[in-house]
Amino acid sequence: MESSELPFDFFIYIGTVHLNRNESELWKMTPRKLLTLWDSHCTFKGWKKEKKEQVPKVFADQVKW
């Protein structure tokens, strides 16, 4: 698959299996709408990794005792 091609097999899979849409509904969606629904679905299911809190970098010479 070239980088300019859309992953239609992935779109069909997530649309029909996870989002419970039939293929005619799926083909009427834009890729943006499908991926937005997928993102919301992953958040709802708890599949999305939470962003880790940024810890500042501290070097040894910056530590004060």
Phi, psi and omega in degrees: 000130177281158184294338181276351181276145176275145181278075185300326179296322176292317178300316180296317180299306183292326180292318183272318185279308187270323182265357174057043175256149173276167187296326179294323175293321182297317182289344177275348180276149171278155176303324180297316180296316180299313182290330175292317175298319179297318178298316178295320179298315180295322177295315180298318182282350182079022181274344182280137176286134177284147179290132179282146179293134180288122178259127181294144177281131179233131179262159185303322182285353178265350181281129179254130179257000000 
